[in-house]
Amino acid sequence: MTRPEREALLTWLFARQRFGMRPGLRRMRRLLACLGDPHERYRSVLVGGTNGKGSTAAVLAAALHAGGERVGLTTSPHLQNLVERVAVDGEAVEEEALLDGLAQVRPHAERVGATFFETVTATAMLTFAEAGVTTAVLEVGMGGRFDATNVVGPALSLVTSVALDHTTVLGDSLRAIAHEKAGIFRPGTPAWTGAEGEALGCLREAAAANEVALRALAEDADVQVHDLGWQGLELAVAVAGRRLAARTPLVGAHQAGNVALALIAADTLGVPASAAAGAAALTRWPGRLERVAFRRRWLVLDGAHNPAAAAALARALQVLEVRVPVLILGISQDKDVAGVVGALAPAAERVIATRAASSPRALAPSELARLAEARPVDNLPDAIELAIRWTGPEDVIVVAGSLFLAGEARALARGEPGEGRQRWQ
C-alpha cells in the first residue's frame, strides 16, 4: 500500500467518527456477514464494565497466550496509535496488516453505514480470523447490550467495576448503567464481575432473569492484596477451593480486582495457574498510573476520566506517599468535570488546566481553570513547560483527566510522533 493510499484510508476511517456512537447491533451483524462472519472462527471473551476493562483484558489475553493459545486482543481507545487497538499474542499487529484488513472492510462499512468503532471492531475480528487465533479477548467499547463487540457468543463474560460514565447514552443511574453492562451475559455461559453494592445487585437481577450463573469477587472469592508501591501488587485469590496467586507490575490497589478477575477467567478457561501468574507478572498497561522519566522529573500518566477513576488515582497517590507539586488536568466537556476535579485537585499543590490537542471534545482550559482554581494553558507542551518551571529534580507531575491527554503526554515524554488526527473516540 502506497503512502497516499495509506493516508487516504486512515483519513476515511477517522472521518467516520462523525457518525458518533450509534448503539445497535444490526449494522455490525450485516457488516460481519459481508465479511464471512470472521468472529465465528474462534471463541471469544467479552470484558465490559466502567473502569479497568483494558487492564483486565490485557492480563487475560497474556494468560491465555501463556497457556498455549493464539490470542487476539482488541481494546479501546488507543493512547498513541490506532494499531494499539488490535494485538495478536501480545504484540500490536503491523500497520500494513491492519490497513489490509481495513481496506477489505471499507466497501462493506460504507454500504451498511458502519461507525468508526464498528469498522475498527470488524477489522479486528477479520484480522484475528486471518491470523488463526483460537481465542479473542474483546474489550467492550461502551455499555454492553448494544455495543459492537456484543455480536459474539462469548465463552465467558466479565464485568469489571460499574460507575457513572457516559450517562447521556447509558443512563444517569447505576441501575441503568448496570442494565446496559449486563447485556453481555448469555444464558448458560459463566460470568464474573468486580462490581459491588447497588451495581452488583442490579447485575445479579439481570443475570437471574436470563439464567446466567453470575459470580462476584465481592461475594464468591477472597482476594488478599499486598501493595508493593511502584513495583505493583501481590495477589492471592481463593475461589471454589482453588488458590490463584500472582504478582503484577500494575500500580494501585484498584488494579487488584482487575487482575483477580483475569486470573479467575484464565482458570475458568483452562489456563494452568502457573502460566497465568507468569503472564500477569509481565503485563503492563500504559497510561494507567504509568511513571515516565522526563527532564529529571517523573510524569505520572493516568487517563482517569470519571469520578470513580479519579478517586482511585487520588487514593493510589496517597498510598504511594507521592507529593504532587503539579497536576496537569484536561477533561472532555461531556464528562462529569466537577466530579473529576473534586477528586483530583485536592491531591495537588497547584493545578494547570489544559486540553488534548487531538480531542474536539476537550473542555476549554479557561473554563476548566475556573472550576479547578487552576492556571489555564492552551496546549499540553506549554503546560508541561510550566510544570517543569514550577518543580525541581525528582518531583512528580501528574497528567490526568483524559486518555487522549495521557497519550499525548506519553508521546511527548518518549520523544515519539503524535498521530496528528482528531479523536472523538
N, C-alpha and C positions, 0 to 999 in steps of 0.2 A: 504494500500500500504506500503510495507516494505521500510526501508531506502535505501537499494541498488536499489530497483525498482524506488523509487523517484529520486535518483541521476542519474540513467540511463536515465530516461525520460527527466529530465532537461538538461542533457548533450546532448541528441539527439536534443532537441529543440534549444538550443543555437548554436549548430553546424550548424543549418540551416541558420544562418546568412551568411554562406559562399556563399549562393545563391545571396546575396546582395539585392538591391532594383530593382525589375523587374516589371515595370509598365505594367498593363494589367489586365483585369477582367475575362478572360476565365478560368484560373486556379481556381480563387476564386468561380466562379459560379459552376464549376464542383465539387469542394470540398463541398460546401454547399448542392448541390443536393445529394451527397453521404450521407449527414447527415440528409436529410429530410427537407431541406430548413428551418432551425430554424428561420431565420431572417424574415420570413413571418408571424410569430405568434404574432407580436406586431408591433406597429407603431414606426417609427424611426425619429430622427432628426439628420442631419449632421451639424457638426461645422468645417468649414475649415478656411483657412487664413494662414498668416505667423507667426505672434506673437499674443498671447492672446487666443489661441484656448482652452487651458486647463482650464484656469480660467473661461472663458465664459461657457464652457460645464459643469464645476462643479457647478456653480451658477444655471444654468438652471436645471440641474438634481435635485439639492436640492429643487428648487422651485416647480418642478413637484411633487416631493415626498410630500412636504408640502401641495400641493393641493389635495392629496389623492391617488396619483398613486403609483404603484410599479414600480420603475425606475432602469434601468440598465445604467451604465456609463462605457465607455471604453476610455482610454486616453493613450498617449504615448509621449516620452519614460517614463519609470519609474525612480524614483530617487534612491531608495534603494533596492526594491524587486519587483519581477515580479508580485506579487499579486496586487500591486497598480493599475495595468492596467485594472482590472476588478472589478467593485463595484456594489452592489445592495443596494438600499435605503441608500446610503451614507456610506456604510461600505465595505471595501475590502473583497472579498469573501475569505472564508477559503482556505488555501493552498490545503487541501485534495479535496475540491470540484473542484478547478481549475485543479488540476492534474487528477482527474477522467475525467473531460471533455477533457483534453489534450490527455489522453490515448484513448478516443473514436475517437478523430480527427486524431491521429497519422497514422494509416494504410492508411487512405484516403489521408492525406497530402503527404505521401510517394508516393502513386500511381500517384497523379497529379503533383508532383514536387513543392509543395507549399513552399513559402519562410517563414522565421521566422515570419514576420509581418502578412502574410496571415494566418498562422497557429494560431497565438495568436488571431487574429481578429475572425476567425471562432470559436475558443474555447470560446471566449467571447459571441458570438451570440448564441452558443449552451447553454452555462451556463445561459444566460438570459431566453431562452425559457424554460429550465427546472426549473428555479426559478419562472416562472409565471409572468415576468414583463409585464407591459402594454405599457410602452414606453421605448425605448433605446436611449440614447444620445451618439452619436458616434463622437469622435474627429478624423478628417481626419488625416492620418499619414503624407503624403507629397503630394503636388499638390491637386488633387481632381478628375480630369477626369478619371485617371486610377488607383486611389487608391483603395485598397481592400475594404474599407468601402463603396465605391460608388455602390456596388451591390444592396443596398436597394432602395426602393421607398420612399424617405423621405416625411414626412408630412410638413416639414419646413426645409429650408436650410439657414445656417448662414455663412457668410464670415467675419472674423474679419478684421484686417489690412492686407494690401498686401505690401510686401517689397522684396528686393533682398535676396534670400536664396536658397540653393540647385540649384544654377544656372547651374551646369553641367548637371542636369537632367531636370529641368523645363524651362531653357532658361535664357539668361543673360539680359533680359529687363523686365520692369514692365508689358509691354503689354503681353509678352509671359507667364509670371507667372500668371497674372490675367486671361488669357485664360484658363490655367490649373485649377485655383481655381473655375472658373465659371462652370466647368464640373459637379459640384454637384447640379446645378439648374435643375428643372424639369418644363416642360410646365404646367401652371395652378396651380403650387404649390407656396405658398408665400416664399419670400426670403428677407433677410435683410443683410446689410453689414456695417461695420465700416470703409471701405476703403474711401480714399479721393483722390482728384486730378486726375492725369493720370490713376491710377489704377481703380478708381471709373468709369471713362469714359469708360474704356475697359470692365469692368464688365457690365455696362449698355448696351453697344453694344451687348455683348454676350447674355444678358437677352432678349433684344428686338428681336434678331434673333431667339430665342427659345420660344417666347411668355411667358416670365416669368415676373411677376409684381415685379420687384426688387425695394426695398426701402432702403434708406441710412440714417444713423444717421446724416450725414453732411447736408442733404437737407430735410429730411422728419420728423425730430424730433428736439426738442430743449432740450439739456442736460445741466443742471446747476449743477456745482460741487463745493462743499466746502471741501477743503483739511484739514483733521484732523491730519496731520503728521503721526506719528507711530500708531495712532489709526485708520487710514484708511480714508474713504471718505464718505461724504453725497451727495446723488444724488437726483435731481428732474428731471424727464423725462416727457416732454409734447409731446404727439403723438396722432394724429387723435382725438383731443378733449378730450383725457384722460390724467390724471396725475398719474404717477407712481413714487413713492419715496422709497428710501431705504438707509440704512447705511451699509457699508461694511468694514470688517477689512482688505481688500486688500489694500496694500500701494502703492502710486504713482498715479499721475494724469492719466498716461497711462492706468490704470485699469478702469477708468470711462467708457470708450466706451465699454469695455468688459462686465461690469456689466449692463450697459444700454441695450446692445443687449440681454443679458439674461433675463432682466425684460420684454422687449418688446416681446421676444419669448414666455415667460411664459404666458403673457397676450393673445397673439395670440392663444395659445393652451388651453385657458380657465382657467388658474390658477387665483384665486382671488388675487388682488393686495396686500392685507394684508398678505396672505400666502407667496407670493413671497418675500415681504420685510422681513418677519421674517426669511426666509431661507437665503437670502443674508447676513443678519446680523451675521449668524453663520458659513458661508462658508469661509474656508481658503484654500490657495493653496500653499503648501510647495515649497521652492526653488525659490520663486519669491519675491524679496525684503523681505526675511524672516530674522528676527533678533533672534539670538540664543545666550544665555549667555554661555560663555566658559572661565574658568580660569580668572575670573574678567575682561574679555574683552567682547565685542559684536562682534560676527561673523555675518556679513550681507551676506546672500547667495542669489545669483541670477544667473540663467542659461544663461543670455544674451549671445547669440552665433552668432548674426549677427549685423551689424552696427546699424540697426534701434532699436533693443532691447538694445544694449549697450548705444546708445544715450539716450534712455528713462530712463535707470538706472542712467546715469550721471545727467540728469535733475532732477530726483527724489531726488538724494543725495543732490543736490544744494538747492532744495526747502526745504528739511528736515534740511538744515543747518548742515550737517554732515561733520565734519573734518575727512578725511580718511588718517591716517598716513601710512597705508599699504594696497595695493591692491595685492591679490594673484590671478594670472591670468593663466588660462590654456585653450587652444583653439584647436579645431580639425584642422588638416592641410588642410582639404578640404573646410574650411570656408574662408571668407574674413578677413584674420587675420589683415591686415593693417587697415581695416575699424573698426574692434572691438578695436584694440589698440588705434587708433586715437581718438575714442570716450571716452574710459575709462581711459587710462593712465594719461591724464591731471587732472583727478579728484583726484588723489592720490599723496602724497608726495614721496612715494617710492613704487616700484613695484617688486614683486617676480614672476618669471616665473617658472611654474611647469607643471605637467601633471596629468590627471586622470589615476590611475593605471589600471583601467578596460578597458581603451579605446586604442586599437591599432591605432586608427586614430589620436591620440593626437600628436600635433606638439612637437618636441623635445624641452625641456626647454632651451637648449643652443641657438637654432635658434630663439625661441620666445624672449629670452632675448636680442638678438641683435636688434630685431625690436622694442622692448618696452623699451630699455635702462634700463633693469631690472637685478636683481640678479637671476641667474639660480639655481634652486634647484630640484633635480631629482624626489622627491616624495612629496606628499601633507603633510604627517605628519611632515616631516622635514621643509617644507615651513611654516607650522603653528608655529612650534617651533621657527623659526627665527623671524616670525612676532610677537610672544609673547615677544621675547627679544627686539625687536625694539619699543614696545609700553608699555603703562602703564595702570593701572586700569581704567576701563570705556572707554578706547579707542575703536575705531571701526576698524575692519579688514574686508575688503570686499573680498569675494571669488566669482569669476565670470568667464564667458567666455565659460562655458560648463555645461550642465545639469548633465553630468556624474561627473564632478568635484564638483559641488554643492551637489550632492547626497552623494559623499564620505565624504565631509566636514561635512555634516549633520549627517551622521552615527558616525563619529569620535566625534563630539561635544556632541552627545546624548549618547555616550557610547554603540552604537548598532553595531552588527556584520555587516561586509560588505557581499555582495553577493558572492564575490570571483569568478566571471566569466568574461570573456572578453565580452565587449559590443561594438558592431558595430552599433546597432540601439536602 
